[in-house]
Amino acid sequence: MTDPIKVTKSYLDILNQVFEIEKKLSALQEPNSIQRNVNKLKEIMEQGLGIQGSNDTTGFVYHNPIGEDYNITRTDCEASIAGESTGNLQITEVIKPIIRLHSGGASFIVQKGVVVVKAKNNQ
């Protein structure tokens, strides 16, 4: 078994803030100019940060799992269940995104998503 990947907390803090800005942008009427800045920040984080000990491009990517199915076997999220039902669950709110570190062709989860889940409405 390998040791968990250690990542400087400030990298995770930056990505969490970019995620929050992106969530707030979705509520604005004309977010285009700000969205370009957010996309540039994400690109910088994805294309490499010069992490010591890495000979290849190492970068971070975050994923917003809103709307995805959730079950107890999912290992990339920590969930709070809203409501009574514990079956047929869907992610309805994302408090923190899933953050992965890509390095040497591999992908490692460095932050689990923090989510709220509810039973799907059967329509």
N, CA and C atoms as a LAMMPS dump frame, in Angstrom:
ITEM: TIMESTEP
0
ITEM: NUMBER OF ATOMS
369
ITEM: BOX BOUNDS ff ff ff
-5.0000000000000000e+02 5.0000000000000000e+02
-5.0000000000000000e+02 5.0000000000000000e+02
-5.0000000000000000e+02 5.0000000000000000e+02
ITEM: ATOMS id mol type element x y z
1 1 1 N 0.841 -1.175 0
2 1 2 C 0 0 0
3 1 3 C 0.89 1.242 0
4 2 1 N 0.535 2.231 -0.803
5 2 2 C 1.341 3.437 -0.896
6 2 3 C 0.894 4.471 0.121
7 3 1 N 1.827 5.354 0.465
8 3 2 C 1.5 6.434 1.381
9 3 3 C 0.58 7.424 0.69
10 4 1 N -0.311 8.083 1.461
11 4 2 C -1.172 9.092 0.843
12 4 3 C -0.34 10.256 0.307
13 5 1 N -0.828 10.869 -0.753
14 5 2 C -0.157 12.007 -1.358
15 5 3 C -0.307 13.206 -0.426
16 6 1 N 0.803 13.892 -0.154
17 6 2 C 0.793 15.096 0.681
18 6 3 C 0.796 16.31 -0.242
19 7 1 N -0.189 17.174 -0.069
20 7 2 C -0.32 18.369 -0.887
21 7 3 C -0.4 19.578 0.032
22 8 1 N 0.307 20.635 -0.341
23 8 2 C 0.265 21.863 0.437
24 8 3 C -1.169 22.363 0.498
25 9 1 N -1.624 22.679 1.703
26 9 2 C -3.006 23.109 1.922
27 9 3 C -3.354 24.34 1.098
28 10 1 N -2.402 25.22 0.849
29 10 2 C -2.713 26.438 0.1
30 10 3 C -3.181 26.123 -1.319
31 11 1 N -2.668 25.055 -1.948
32 11 2 C -3.146 24.663 -3.272
33 11 3 C -4.623 24.277 -3.211
34 12 1 N -4.979 23.495 -2.204
35 12 2 C -6.375 23.091 -2.05
36 12 3 C -7.252 24.299 -1.754
37 13 1 N -6.761 25.219 -0.922
38 13 2 C -7.522 26.431 -0.61
39 13 3 C -7.788 27.253 -1.869
40 14 1 N -6.778 27.395 -2.726
41 14 2 C -6.942 28.149 -3.973
42 14 3 C -8.017 27.501 -4.836
43 15 1 N -7.937 26.188 -5.017
44 15 2 C -8.926 25.501 -5.854
45 15 3 C -10.326 25.576 -5.258
46 16 1 N -10.435 25.487 -3.943
47 16 2 C -11.741 25.621 -3.307
48 16 3 C -12.315 27.015 -3.535
49 17 1 N -11.48 28.04 -3.499
50 17 2 C -11.945 29.407 -3.749
51 17 3 C -12.364 29.593 -5.205
52 18 1 N -11.602 29.038 -6.141
53 18 2 C -11.969 29.117 -7.56
54 18 3 C -13.318 28.431 -7.767
55 19 1 N -13.52 27.283 -7.128
56 19 2 C -14.788 26.566 -7.209
57 19 3 C -15.933 27.439 -6.69
58 20 1 N -15.743 28.103 -5.553
59 20 2 C -16.776 28.967 -4.977
60 20 3 C -17.104 30.132 -5.908
61 21 1 N -16.072 30.732 -6.511
62 21 2 C -16.296 31.83 -7.456
63 21 3 C -17.108 31.328 -8.644
64 22 1 N -16.762 30.147 -9.14
65 22 2 C -17.466 29.586 -10.286
66 22 3 C -18.931 29.308 -9.948
67 23 1 N -19.208 28.822 -8.741
68 23 2 C -20.592 28.589 -8.313
69 23 3 C -21.372 29.905 -8.287
70 24 1 N -20.757 30.962 -7.753
71 24 2 C -21.427 32.262 -7.666
72 24 3 C -21.621 32.89 -9.039
73 25 1 N -20.705 32.638 -9.953
74 25 2 C -20.828 33.154 -11.321
75 25 3 C -22.078 32.636 -12.021
76 26 1 N -22.465 31.416 -11.702
77 26 2 C -23.619 30.825 -12.372
78 26 3 C -24.901 31.606 -12.087
79 27 1 N -24.928 32.418 -11.024
80 27 2 C -26.11 33.199 -10.678
81 27 3 C -26.113 34.588 -11.327
82 28 1 N -25.014 35.005 -11.939
83 28 2 C -24.922 36.332 -12.539
84 28 3 C -25.531 36.361 -13.937
85 29 1 N -25.982 37.538 -14.332
86 29 2 C -26.575 37.721 -15.66
87 29 3 C -25.531 37.611 -16.773
88 30 1 N -24.395 38.305 -16.63
89 30 2 C -23.365 38.319 -17.673
90 30 3 C -22.004 37.959 -17.077
91 31 1 N -21.776 36.677 -16.828
92 31 2 C -20.54 36.266 -16.159
93 31 3 C -19.345 36.072 -17.087
94 32 1 N -19.499 36.318 -18.389
95 32 2 C -18.471 35.943 -19.367
96 32 3 C -17.084 36.47 -19.047
97 33 1 N -16.947 37.756 -18.728
98 33 2 C -15.605 38.307 -18.512
99 33 3 C -14.95 37.704 -17.268
100 34 1 N -15.713 37.486 -16.231
101 34 2 C -15.164 36.877 -15.009
102 34 3 C -14.867 35.404 -15.248
103 35 1 N -15.724 34.736 -16.001
104 35 2 C -15.531 33.314 -16.279
105 35 3 C -14.21 33.074 -16.991
106 36 1 N -13.798 33.991 -17.863
107 36 2 C -12.506 33.848 -18.543
108 36 3 C -11.368 33.825 -17.522
109 37 1 N -11.461 34.681 -16.495
110 37 2 C -10.433 34.708 -15.455
111 37 3 C -10.433 33.412 -14.65
112 38 1 N -11.601 32.911 -14.333
113 38 2 C -11.71 31.651 -13.592
114 38 3 C -11.128 30.513 -14.43
115 39 1 N -11.458 30.483 -15.714
116 39 2 C -10.921 29.439 -16.59
117 39 3 C -9.401 29.505 -16.662
118 40 1 N -8.836 30.708 -16.682
119 40 2 C -7.377 30.865 -16.719
120 40 3 C -6.744 30.322 -15.437
121 41 1 N -7.347 30.627 -14.283
122 41 2 C -6.84 30.091 -13.006
123 41 3 C -6.868 28.56 -13.019
124 42 1 N -7.956 27.979 -13.485
125 42 2 C -8.063 26.52 -13.553
126 42 3 C -6.995 25.947 -14.472
127 43 1 N -6.767 26.609 -15.603
128 43 2 C -5.748 26.16 -16.547
129 43 3 C -4.354 26.175 -15.923
130 44 1 N -4.056 27.23 -15.175
131 44 2 C -2.755 27.323 -14.49
132 44 3 C -2.589 26.164 -13.512
133 45 1 N -3.63 25.866 -12.748
134 45 2 C -3.552 24.788 -11.761
135 45 3 C -3.438 23.422 -12.438
136 46 1 N -4.072 23.268 -13.595
137 46 2 C -4.04 21.985 -14.303
138 46 3 C -2.72 21.74 -15.012
139 47 1 N -2.064 22.802 -15.482
140 47 2 C -0.882 22.629 -16.321
141 47 3 C 0.417 22.507 -15.541
142 48 1 N 0.363 22.59 -14.274
143 48 2 C 1.572 22.317 -13.519
144 48 3 C 1.975 23.425 -12.591
145 49 1 N 2.508 23.013 -11.482
146 49 2 C 2.866 23.952 -10.426
147 49 3 C 4.304 23.815 -9.993
148 50 1 N 5.078 23.013 -10.691
149 50 2 C 6.47 22.845 -10.315
150 50 3 C 6.643 22.214 -8.945
151 51 1 N 5.881 21.165 -8.67
152 51 2 C 5.969 20.483 -7.376
153 51 3 C 7.304 19.774 -7.281
154 52 1 N 7.976 19.961 -6.152
155 52 2 C 9.303 19.378 -5.966
156 52 3 C 9.24 17.858 -6.052
157 53 1 N 10.27 17.298 -6.675
158 53 2 C 10.367 15.845 -6.796
159 53 3 C 9.621 15.297 -7.987
160 54 1 N 9.022 16.177 -8.776
161 54 2 C 8.267 15.727 -9.936
162 54 3 C 9.018 16.088 -11.202
163 55 1 N 9.27 15.111 -12.06
164 55 2 C 9.971 15.346 -13.318
165 55 3 C 9.009 15.588 -14.474
166 56 1 N 7.726 15.441 -14.224
167 56 2 C 6.748 15.606 -15.286
168 56 3 C 5.775 16.726 -14.924
169 57 1 N 4.837 16.977 -15.797
170 57 2 C 3.826 17.981 -15.517
171 57 3 C 2.89 17.444 -14.446
172 58 1 N 2.805 18.174 -13.377
173 58 2 C 1.944 17.81 -12.27
174 58 3 C 0.954 18.935 -12.069
175 59 1 N -0.322 18.617 -12.056
176 59 2 C -1.326 19.654 -11.905
177 59 3 C -2.559 19.147 -11.187
178 60 1 N -3.39 20.097 -10.816
179 60 2 C -4.617 19.797 -10.082
180 60 3 C -5.829 20.013 -10.973
181 61 1 N -6.841 19.196 -10.761
182 61 2 C -8.126 19.34 -11.436
183 61 3 C -9.203 19.154 -10.377
184 62 1 N -10.238 19.997 -10.445
185 62 2 C -11.358 19.736 -9.55
186 62 3 C -12.591 19.355 -10.343
187 63 1 N -13.47 18.619 -9.678
188 63 2 C -14.681 18.117 -10.313
189 63 3 C -15.873 18.447 -9.426
190 64 1 N -16.906 19.034 -10.017
191 64 2 C -18.15 19.332 -9.317
192 64 3 C -19.13 18.197 -9.611
193 65 1 N -19.432 17.342 -8.623
194 65 2 C -20.284 16.181 -8.883
195 65 3 C -21.794 16.456 -8.77
196 66 1 N -22.214 17.714 -8.807
197 66 2 C -23.635 18.044 -8.666
198 66 3 C -24.475 17.257 -9.68
199 67 1 N -25.574 16.692 -9.196
200 67 2 C -26.488 15.95 -10.061
201 67 3 C -26.119 14.494 -10.282
202 68 1 N -24.944 14.079 -9.831
203 68 2 C -24.522 12.685 -10.02
204 68 3 C -25.184 11.773 -8.988
205 69 1 N -25.288 10.505 -9.341
206 69 2 C -25.806 9.503 -8.414
207 69 3 C -24.828 9.325 -7.256
208 70 1 N -25.365 8.964 -6.096
209 70 2 C -24.525 8.712 -4.926
210 70 3 C -24.977 7.414 -4.278
211 71 1 N -23.988 6.601 -3.871
212 71 2 C -24.277 5.438 -3.032
213 71 3 C -23.128 5.286 -2.04
214 72 1 N -23.325 4.449 -1.054
215 72 2 C -22.354 4.356 0.046
216 72 3 C -21.008 3.785 -0.377
217 73 1 N -20.932 3.176 -1.559
218 73 2 C -19.651 2.64 -2.016
219 73 3 C -18.789 3.702 -2.698
220 74 1 N -19.328 4.879 -2.906
221 74 2 C -18.575 5.948 -3.568
222 74 3 C -17.497 6.445 -2.613
223 75 1 N -16.247 6.456 -3.074
224 75 2 C -15.125 6.786 -2.193
225 75 3 C -14.572 8.191 -2.406
226 76 1 N -15.102 8.92 -3.391
227 76 2 C -14.553 10.244 -3.679
228 76 3 C -15.341 11.388 -3.04
229 77 1 N -16.379 11.041 -2.245
230 77 2 C -17.204 12.065 -1.599
231 77 3 C -17.545 11.663 -0.169
232 78 1 N -17.681 12.688 0.666
233 78 2 C -18.235 12.518 2.007
234 78 3 C -19.591 13.192 1.976
235 79 1 N -20.651 12.44 2.336
236 79 2 C -22.001 12.95 2.138
237 79 3 C -22.787 13.086 3.435
238 80 1 N -23.653 14.098 3.427
239 80 2 C -24.7 14.24 4.432
240 80 3 C -26 13.951 3.706
241 81 1 N -26.83 13.104 4.307
242 81 2 C -28.086 12.729 3.658
243 81 3 C -29.191 13.635 4.173
244 82 1 N -29.862 14.314 3.231
245 82 2 C -31.003 15.174 3.567
246 82 3 C -32.269 14.358 3.358
247 83 1 N -33.104 14.276 4.373
248 83 2 C -34.353 13.521 4.25
249 83 3 C -34.242 12.154 4.886
250 84 1 N -35.295 11.386 4.723
251 84 2 C -35.423 10.087 5.381
252 84 3 C -34.818 8.935 4.575
253 85 1 N -34.931 9 3.265
254 85 2 C -34.549 7.884 2.41
255 85 3 C -33.033 7.763 2.282
256 86 1 N -32.554 6.52 2.216
257 86 2 C -31.12 6.284 2.02
258 86 3 C -30.851 5.522 0.731
259 87 1 N -31.872 5.381 -0.114
260 87 2 C -31.713 4.687 -1.385
261 87 3 C -31.989 5.617 -2.552
262 88 1 N -31.456 5.279 -3.724
263 88 2 C -31.662 6.049 -4.95
264 88 3 C -31.301 7.525 -4.74
265 89 1 N -30.078 7.756 -4.276
266 89 2 C -29.648 9.103 -3.895
267 89 3 C -28.952 9.841 -5.028
268 90 1 N -29.078 11.174 -4.982
269 90 2 C -28.447 12.049 -5.961
270 90 3 C -27.793 13.214 -5.219
271 91 1 N -26.636 13.66 -5.711
272 91 2 C -25.942 14.797 -5.106
273 91 3 C -26.682 16.072 -5.49
274 92 1 N -27.157 16.808 -4.476
275 92 2 C -27.953 18.013 -4.713
276 92 3 C -27.21 19.293 -4.359
277 93 1 N -26.149 19.182 -3.588
278 93 2 C -25.362 20.36 -3.22
279 93 3 C -23.904 19.937 -3.045
280 94 1 N -22.996 20.778 -3.529
281 94 2 C -21.573 20.499 -3.377
282 94 3 C -20.97 21.61 -2.54
283 95 1 N -20.444 21.239 -1.381
284 95 2 C -19.822 22.208 -0.483
285 95 3 C -18.35 22.37 -0.843
286 96 1 N -17.685 21.256 -1.118
287 96 2 C -16.299 21.266 -1.594
288 96 3 C -16.197 20.287 -2.753
289 97 1 N -15.464 20.662 -3.801
290 97 2 C -15.349 19.778 -4.959
291 97 3 C -14.36 18.638 -4.692
292 98 1 N -14.385 17.658 -5.578
293 98 2 C -13.377 16.594 -5.573
294 98 3 C -12.139 17.187 -6.246
295 99 1 N -10.984 17.103 -5.58
296 99 2 C -9.749 17.62 -6.176
297 99 3 C -8.797 16.461 -6.397
298 100 1 N -8.296 16.386 -7.63
299 100 2 C -7.345 15.335 -7.998
300 100 3 C -6.02 15.961 -8.387
301 101 1 N -4.951 15.241 -8.094
302 101 2 C -3.606 15.593 -8.527
303 101 3 C -3.249 14.635 -9.65
304 102 1 N -2.913 15.19 -10.82
305 102 2 C -2.467 14.379 -11.952
306 102 3 C -0.954 14.465 -12.023
307 103 1 N -0.311 13.305 -12.016
308 103 2 C 1.146 13.261 -12.052
309 103 3 C 1.593 11.949 -12.662
310 104 1 N 2.499 12.034 -13.615
311 104 2 C 3.074 10.828 -14.214
312 104 3 C 2.055 9.888 -14.807
313 105 1 N 0.987 10.42 -15.368
314 105 2 C -0.038 9.586 -15.972
315 105 3 C -1.012 8.993 -14.975
316 106 1 N -0.847 9.287 -13.706
317 106 2 C -1.75 8.778 -12.678
318 106 3 C -2.572 9.932 -12.101
319 107 1 N -3.682 9.58 -11.491
320 107 2 C -4.563 10.56 -10.879
321 107 3 C -4.821 10.139 -9.437
322 108 1 N -4.654 11.067 -8.503
323 108 2 C -4.823 10.782 -7.077
324 108 3 C -5.828 11.764 -6.482
325 109 1 N -6.769 11.258 -5.704
326 109 2 C -7.699 12.149 -5.007
327 109 3 C -6.958 12.751 -3.819
328 110 1 N -6.864 14.082 -3.791
329 110 2 C -6.196 14.76 -2.674
330 110 3 C -7.202 15.468 -1.776
331 111 1 N -8.44 15.6 -2.256
332 111 2 C -9.519 16.114 -1.412
333 111 3 C -10.815 15.451 -1.862
334 112 1 N -11.487 14.798 -0.931
335 112 2 C -12.794 14.234 -1.234
336 112 3 C -13.799 15.372 -1.327
337 113 1 N -14.798 15.184 -2.17
338 113 2 C -15.882 16.149 -2.242
339 113 3 C -16.715 16.08 -0.967
340 114 1 N -17.224 17.22 -0.552
341 114 2 C -18.152 17.279 0.581
342 114 3 C -19.496 17.669 -0.021
343 115 1 N -20.48 16.768 0.114
344 115 2 C -21.734 16.927 -0.607
345 115 3 C -22.951 16.677 0.284
346 116 1 N -24.091 17.146 -0.214
347 116 2 C -25.384 16.841 0.382
348 116 3 C -26.131 16.009 -0.649
349 117 1 N -26.761 14.924 -0.199
350 117 2 C -27.505 14.052 -1.108
351 117 3 C -28.943 13.918 -0.64
352 118 1 N -29.822 13.694 -1.613
353 118 2 C -31.24 13.478 -1.354
354 118 3 C -31.72 12.347 -2.24
355 119 1 N -32.822 11.74 -1.839
356 119 2 C -33.447 10.726 -2.693
357 119 3 C -33.952 11.422 -3.955
358 120 1 N -33.775 10.731 -5.091
359 120 2 C -34.266 11.273 -6.373
360 120 3 C -35.783 11.329 -6.334
361 121 1 N -36.335 12.369 -6.958
362 121 2 C -37.786 12.45 -7.117
363 121 3 C -38.185 11.552 -8.265
364 122 1 N -39.06 10.639 -8.008
365 122 2 C -39.555 9.761 -9.076
366 122 3 C -40.716 10.451 -9.761
367 123 1 N -40.488 10.831 -11.015
368 123 2 C -41.528 11.543 -11.754
369 123 3 C -42.054 10.685 -12.858
